[in-house]
């Protein structure tokens, strides 16, 4: 298993997706963020919702997840944003080296 993760969040508007993506990449909390449109169907406060959203697929590392999550929460407009991470088990050696080079070193947490 690698030390890298893929984090997913969704937002309502394209401008918000771009703002969050740019902030994460600029801070080197993400090496890459893919933005795509989707349709979401979910329960919210007892009612089924059906909405168009933007998905951010974020490439990062486990060591940066706490800071990445906090940054998303600070910039996100949803009351309860989806922020989930899954491990990247395997990847091409060249891609994983690139990921490592693009991400900042995790700060030591006391």
C-alpha positions in Angstrom: 0.0 0.0 0.0 1.2 3.5 -0.7 1.0 6.6 1.6 -1.3 8.3 -0.8 -5.1 8.8 -0.8 -7.8 10.0 -3.1 -10.2 12.4 -1.4 -13.7 13.2 -2.7 -15.9 16.1 -1.9 -18.9 17.7 -3.8 -19.9 21.3 -4.1 -22.9 23.1 -5.6 -21.2 25.5 -8.0 -18.4 25.3 -10.5 -16.7 28.4 -9.1 -16.6 26.9 -5.7 -15.1 23.7 -7.1 -12.4 25.8 -8.8 -11.8 27.9 -5.7 -11.3 24.9 -3.4 -9.2 23.1 -6.0 -6.9 26.0 -6.6 -6.4 26.5 -2.8 -5.5 22.9 -2.3 -3.1 22.7 -5.2 -1.5 26.1 -4.4 -0.9 25.0 -0.8 0.5 21.6 -2.0 -2.1 19.8 0.0 -3.1 18.2 -3.3 -1.0 17.3 -6.3 -4.0 17.3 -8.6 -7.8 17.9 -8.4 -10.1 16.6 -11.0 -13.4 18.4 -11.3 -16.5 16.9 -13.0 -20.2 17.4 -13.0 -22.5 14.8 -11.4 -26.1 14.3 -10.3 -26.5 13.5 -6.6 -29.6 11.9 -5.0 -29.5 11.9 -1.2 -31.5 12.3 2.0 -31.3 15.6 3.7 -33.4 16.4 6.8 -36.0 13.8 6.0 -36.4 14.6 2.3 -34.9 13.0 -0.8 -32.9 15.6 -2.7 -32.0 15.5 -6.3 -29.3 18.0 -7.4 -26.5 18.8 -9.8 -23.2 19.0 -8.1 -19.5 19.2 -8.9 -17.2 16.4 -7.8 -13.6 17.1 -6.7 -11.4 14.1 -6.8 -8.3 15.1 -4.9 -4.9 13.3 -5.0 -3.0 13.7 -1.7 -1.3 11.8 1.1 -2.6 10.3 4.4 -0.2 12.5 6.3 -1.9 15.7 4.9 -5.5 14.6 5.3 -6.2 16.5 8.5 -4.9 19.8 7.1 -6.6 19.1 3.7 -9.9 18.3 5.5 -9.7 21.5 7.6 -9.0 23.6 4.4 -12.0 22.1 2.6 -14.3 22.7 5.6 -13.1 26.3 5.9 -13.8 27.0 2.2 -16.9 24.9 1.7 -20.4 26.3 1.7 -22.3 23.2 2.7 -23.3 22.7 6.4 -22.1 19.1 6.2 -19.7 18.6 3.3 -18.8 15.2 2.1 -15.1 14.6 2.7 -14.1 11.0 2.3 -10.7 9.4 1.6 -9.8 6.1 0.2 -6.3 4.7 0.0 -4.4 4.5 -3.2 -3.2 0.9 -3.0 -1.0 0.8 -6.1 0.0 3.1 -8.8 2.6 3.5 -11.5 6.0 4.3 -10.1 6.4 7.5 -12.2 2.9 8.8 -11.1 3.5 8.1 -7.4 6.9 9.8 -7.6 5.3 12.9 -9.1 2.6 12.9 -6.4 5.3 12.8 -3.7 7.2 15.7 -5.4 4.1 17.9 -5.6 2.9 17.5 -2.0 4.3 19.4 0.9 5.8 17.6 3.8 3.4 17.0 6.6 4.0 19.1 9.7 4.7 17.2 12.9 1.7 17.2 15.2 2.4 17.3 18.9 
